[in-house]
Amino acid sequence: MQTASEAVEQLVVAAQRQDCLTVGVYESAKLMNVDPDCVVLCLLATDEEDEGDIALQIHFTLIQAFCCDNDIHILRVSGMKRLAQLLGESGTESNAGEPRDLHCILVTNPHTDSWKTQGLAEVASYCEESRCNNQWVPYISLQAR
């Protein structure tokens, strides 16, 4: 059995290949407002320097509440550099030259079962176990490689 962080990494890569990721706080909020049933996992990513960003923390609080109300698995993640690596971001910049917002990433329901990796089941299990231990928003750390 792999660790939760390895399962998240595997899941993010597989979901991106199948175009089942929504990246960005605003983009994620829009999708959850329109079709919350298609979302299977929400990753809220920050590093230490983001902890003082009050606006980001307010967005996270609202997204967490929405996820809890809609039975969406949710994880807090640190390791923005590793997340950018997994998503193939070079310096986390988009085509427009602005940094891409990786603070909120949604994994949506796949149209096929072909990419449903063991990672999805392990992440869901990790989230459920954490809730049973009264840790409503579990935390994992992605390590840069």
C-alpha positions in Angstrom: 0.0 0.0 0.0 1.3 3.4 -0.9 1.3 6.5 1.2 -1.5 9.0 1.0 0.9 11.6 -0.7 2.0 9.0 -3.3 -1.7 8.2 -4.0 -2.5 11.9 -4.4 0.4 12.3 -6.8 -0.7 9.3 -8.9 -4.3 10.5 -8.9 -3.4 14.1 -10.0 -1.3 12.9 -12.9 -3.9 10.3 -14.0 -6.8 12.8 -13.7 -4.8 15.4 -15.7 -4.2 13.0 -18.5 -8.0 12.4 -18.8 -8.8 16.1 -18.5 -10.6 15.5 -15.2 -8.9 18.4 -13.3 -10.1 21.9 -12.6 -7.3 24.2 -11.5 -7.7 27.5 -9.7 -9.8 28.9 -6.8 -12.3 30.8 -9.0 -12.5 28.1 -11.7 -13.2 25.5 -8.9 -15.8 27.6 -7.2 -17.6 28.1 -10.6 -17.6 24.3 -11.3 -18.8 23.4 -7.8 -21.6 25.9 -8.1 -22.7 24.5 -11.5 -22.2 20.8 -11.0 -21.0 19.7 -7.6 -22.0 16.1 -8.2 -19.1 15.7 -10.7 -16.4 16.5 -8.1 -14.8 13.6 -6.3 -11.9 15.4 -4.6 -10.8 18.9 -3.7 -7.2 19.7 -3.0 -6.5 22.9 -1.2 -2.8 23.6 -1.6 -0.6 26.1 0.3 2.9 26.6 1.5 4.1 28.4 4.6 4.2 31.7 2.8 0.5 31.5 1.9 -0.7 31.1 5.5 -0.9 34.9 6.0 -3.0 35.4 2.9 -6.4 36.2 4.5 -8.3 36.3 1.2 -7.0 32.8 0.3 -7.9 31.5 3.8 -11.5 32.9 3.4 -11.8 31.2 0.0 -10.6 27.9 1.6 -13.1 28.2 4.4 -16.0 28.6 2.0 -14.8 25.8 -0.3 -14.3 23.5 2.7 -17.9 24.2 3.8 -19.2 23.6 0.4 -17.3 20.3 0.1 -18.6 19.1 3.5 -22.2 20.0 2.5 -21.9 18.1 -0.8 -19.9 15.1 0.5 -16.8 15.9 -1.5 -13.5 14.5 -0.2 -11.2 17.3 0.7 -7.5 17.4 1.5 -5.1 20.2 2.5 -1.8 19.9 0.7 1.6 21.5 1.1 4.3 21.3 -1.5 3.3 23.7 -4.2 6.6 23.1 -6.1 5.9 19.4 -6.3 2.3 20.0 -7.3 3.5 22.2 -10.1 6.0 19.5 -11.2 3.2 16.9 -11.3 1.1 19.2 -13.5 3.9 20.0 -15.8 4.1 23.6 -14.9 7.5 25.3 -15.5 7.7 27.9 -12.9 3.9 27.7 -12.4 3.3 30.1 -15.3 0.5 29.8 -17.8 0.6 30.7 -21.5 -0.3 34.3 -20.6 2.9 34.6 -18.5 1.0 34.9 -15.2 1.4 32.4 -12.4 -1.2 29.7 -12.6 -3.4 29.4 -9.4 -2.6 26.0 -8.0 -4.2 26.7 -4.6 -7.4 24.7 -5.4 -7.6 21.7 -7.7 -10.7 19.6 -8.2 -10.7 16.1 -9.5 -13.9 15.4 -11.4 -15.7 12.3 -12.1 -14.1 10.4 -15.0 -16.3 9.6 -18.1 -14.6 6.2 -18.2 -13.2 3.9 -15.6 -9.9 3.6 -17.5 -8.0 6.0 -15.3 -9.6 5.2 -12.0 -6.4 4.2 -10.4 -5.9 2.7 -7.0 -4.9 6.2 -6.0 -8.5 7.4 -6.0 -9.6 4.6 -3.8 -6.7 5.1 -1.4 -7.2 8.9 -1.2 -10.9 8.4 -0.5 -10.1 5.8 2.2 -7.6 8.2 3.7 -10.2 11.0 3.8 -12.8 8.7 5.4 -10.4 7.4 8.0 -9.4 11.0 8.9 -13.0 12.0 9.4 -13.5 9.0 11.7 -10.6 10.4 13.7 -12.3 13.8 13.8 -9.8 15.3 11.4 -12.4 16.8 9.0 -9.8 18.3 6.6 -6.8 15.9 6.5 -3.4 17.3 5.6 -0.6 15.8 3.5 2.7 17.0 2.4 4.1 16.5 -1.1 7.8 16.4 -1.2 9.8 17.9 -4.1 11.9 15.5 -6.0 
